[in-house]
Amino acid sequence: MSAHRKAVHAALTLVVLLLTGGTESKGAPLVIDDFEDVSDWSGLALETGLVREGAGAGRWADTVARTSIRRSFEPPLDLSSQDHVGLWLHSAVANGAELQLVFSSEDDSVEGSDYYSKELLVDWQGWRWIWLSKEDLPPSRSPLGWDQIGSISLASSGWGHEPLPDTDLVLDYLVAGNAVLRRVVRSQGWSGEDFVYTFDLVLVEPDGTPLVST
C-alpha cells in the first residue's frame, strides 16, 4: 500500500472510530436497553442466535403484521445530558424499507402527538451502527423535552412509509452518549502530481468547546 493510501486509510479509520463512539470524552454511554430481556417491548421477540452485544437481542420479523414496536418508560427517561443516541440494527435484506425512529415526549395540555423522530432507510444487509445526533431528531409539535422521554418506538408505517414483507430486523444495544466527533468536512484536489484528500474533523472538548483538527 502506498504512503498516500495508508494516510487515507488511517484517516478513514479514525473517522469510523470517532463516529461509532470508539473514543468517548464525556464518560461511558447510558445503556437504555441491552435487549437481554425484551418483555418490556411490545412487538419484539427475544433473539439469542443473532446478537451483537451480550446474549440477547430483539427481533422484529414481520413489519407488515406488526407495524410498530415500542418500549415505554415510567418514570420518563432523562436523556438531557447526552447529545447522541445509538443502536445496533441488523437487517436481513437491503430492501429500501423506510422506518421512523420516535422518542415520544407527550404534552397532555395540547392536542396531537409530541415527539422527536428520524427516518431510517434500510439500505444495508447485516449489522449497522446507527449513531444520531439530537440535531438529527427534530421535534414534532410540542415535546416536553429530552428529559421527559415517555417511550421509544420504531414504525414501519405512517409518515408516508409502506411496510415491506421481506423486512426482518434485529435490535441490540440502545444507548445515549456524547460524541467526540461532531462533523467531518472532506476536501480533495491535485497538489502537484498527487491527488490529495483532506479531512477536517470538528471535535469537541469535554466541556463542549469545539475545535478543528486537520
C-alpha positions in Angstrom: 0.0 0.0 0.0 1.4 3.4 -1.0 2.1 6.1 1.7 -0.8 8.2 0.3 -3.2 5.3 0.5 -2.0 4.4 4.0 -2.7 8.0 5.1 -6.2 8.0 3.6 -6.9 4.6 5.2 -5.7 5.9 8.6 -7.9 9.0 8.3 -10.9 6.9 7.4 -10.3 4.5 10.3 -10.1 7.5 12.8 -13.3 8.9 11.4 -15.1 5.5 11.8 -13.8 5.1 15.4 -15.0 8.5 16.4 -18.4 8.2 14.7 -19.1 4.9 16.4 -18.1 6.1 19.8 -14.8 4.3 19.7 -13.4 7.1 21.8 -15.6 8.9 24.3 -14.6 12.1 26.1 -17.6 12.6 28.4 -17.9 9.3 30.2 -19.5 6.0 29.4 -22.7 5.9 27.4 -26.1 5.5 29.2 -27.4 2.0 28.2 -31.1 2.4 27.6 -31.6 -1.2 26.7 -29.3 -4.2 26.3 -32.1 -6.4 24.9 -31.2 -9.3 27.2 -34.9 -9.3 28.2 -37.5 -7.9 25.7 -40.6 -8.4 27.8 -40.9 -4.6 28.3 -41.1 -4.1 24.5 -44.3 -4.5 22.5 -43.7 -6.2 19.2 -40.3 -7.7 19.8 -39.3 -11.4 20.2 -36.2 -12.4 22.1 -33.3 -13.4 19.7 -30.4 -15.4 21.1 -28.7 -16.6 17.9 -28.1 -13.3 16.2 -26.7 -10.8 18.7 -24.2 -8.0 18.7 -23.7 -7.4 22.4 -24.3 -9.9 25.3 -26.6 -12.9 25.0 -29.8 -11.4 23.7 -31.3 -9.1 21.1 -34.8 -8.1 19.9 -36.2 -9.5 16.7 -38.8 -7.6 14.6 -39.5 -10.2 12.0 -42.8 -9.1 10.4 -43.2 -5.3 9.9 -46.4 -5.8 7.9 -48.4 -7.6 10.6 -46.8 -5.6 13.4 -46.2 -2.1 12.1 -44.5 -0.7 15.2 -42.5 -1.8 18.2 -42.4 0.2 21.4 -40.9 0.5 24.9 -42.5 2.8 27.5 -40.7 4.4 30.5 -42.2 5.2 33.8 -40.9 7.5 35.2 -39.9 9.1 31.9 -36.4 8.6 30.6 -34.0 11.6 31.1 -31.6 11.9 28.1 -30.9 15.6 28.6 -27.2 15.0 29.4 -26.4 13.2 26.2 -26.1 14.6 22.7 -26.4 11.4 20.7 -28.4 8.2 20.6 -27.1 4.9 19.2 -28.4 1.5 18.2 -27.1 -1.7 16.6 -29.6 -2.7 13.9 -29.3 -5.8 11.8 -31.2 -6.1 8.5 -31.7 -9.4 6.6 -32.0 -7.6 3.3 -31.2 -4.2 1.9 -34.7 -3.6 0.6 -35.1 0.2 0.9 -37.7 -0.1 3.7 -38.4 3.1 5.5 -38.7 3.3 9.3 -39.5 6.0 11.7 -37.5 6.1 15.0 -39.5 8.1 17.5 -38.7 9.4 21.0 -42.1 10.4 22.5 -42.4 13.3 25.0 -46.1 13.9 25.3 -47.5 17.3 26.4 -51.0 16.4 27.5 -52.1 20.0 27.5 -52.0 20.3 23.7 -53.6 18.1 21.0 -51.6 15.7 18.9 -48.5 13.6 19.4 -45.4 15.3 20.7 -42.0 13.7 19.8 -38.6 13.7 18.3 -38.1 11.5 15.3 -35.8 10.4 12.4 -36.5 8.4 9.2 -34.2 5.4 8.7 -33.7 3.9 5.3 -32.9 0.2 5.3 -30.3 0.2 2.6 -27.9 -2.3 4.1 -27.6 -6.0 4.9 -26.1 -7.2 8.2 -25.3 -5.2 11.2 -25.1 -1.4 11.2 -24.4 1.1 14.0 -27.0 3.9 13.9 -25.4 6.9 15.7 -27.6 10.0 15.6 -27.2 13.5 17.0 -30.2 15.0 18.7 -30.0 17.6 15.9 -31.0 14.7 13.5 -34.2 14.2 15.5 -36.2 17.4 15.1 -39.3 18.0 17.3 -42.8 17.4 16.1 -45.4 19.7 17.7 -44.5 20.5 21.4 -42.5 17.7 23.1 -41.8 18.4 26.8 -38.0 17.8 26.3 -35.3 15.2 26.2 -35.5 15.0 30.0 -39.0 13.5 29.7 -39.0 10.7 27.1 -42.1 8.6 27.8 -41.4 5.9 25.1 -39.1 4.9 22.3 -40.6 3.3 19.1 -39.8 2.2 15.6 -42.6 2.3 13.0 -42.8 0.8 9.5 -46.0 2.7 8.6 -47.1 6.3 9.0 -45.0 9.3 7.9 -45.7 8.1 4.3 -44.0 4.7 4.9 -45.2 1.4 3.5 -44.1 -1.8 5.3 -42.3 -4.3 3.1 -42.9 -8.1 3.6 -39.3 -9.1 3.4 -38.1 -6.7 6.2 -36.5 -8.7 9.1 -34.7 -6.7 11.7 -32.8 -7.3 15.0 -32.1 -4.6 17.5 -29.3 -4.6 20.1 -27.6 -2.2 22.5 -29.6 1.0 22.5 -27.6 3.8 24.2 -27.4 7.5 24.7 -24.0 9.2 24.8 -21.8 12.1 23.9 -19.7 12.3 20.7 -16.1 13.3 20.4 -16.7 13.9 16.7 -19.3 16.4 15.6 -18.7 16.8 11.9 -16.3 15.7 9.1 -15.6 18.0 6.2 -13.7 16.4 3.3 -12.0 18.3 0.5 -9.9 16.9 -2.4 -7.8 18.2 -5.2 -4.5 18.0 -7.0 -1.3 19.1 -5.3 1.4 18.8 -7.9 1.4 15.2 -9.1 -0.5 14.0 -6.1 -4.3 13.9 -5.6 -4.8 14.9 -2.0 -7.8 14.2 0.3 -8.1 16.5 3.3 -10.4 15.6 6.3 -11.3 18.4 8.7 -12.6 16.8 11.9 -14.7 19.0 14.1 -14.0 17.6 17.6 -15.4 18.5 20.9 -13.6 19.1 24.2 -15.0 17.5 27.4 -16.7 20.9 28.3 -18.3 21.0 24.8 -15.9 23.5 23.3 -15.5 22.8 19.5 -12.1 22.6 17.9 -10.9 21.6 14.4 -8.2 19.0 13.6 -7.0 18.6 10.0 
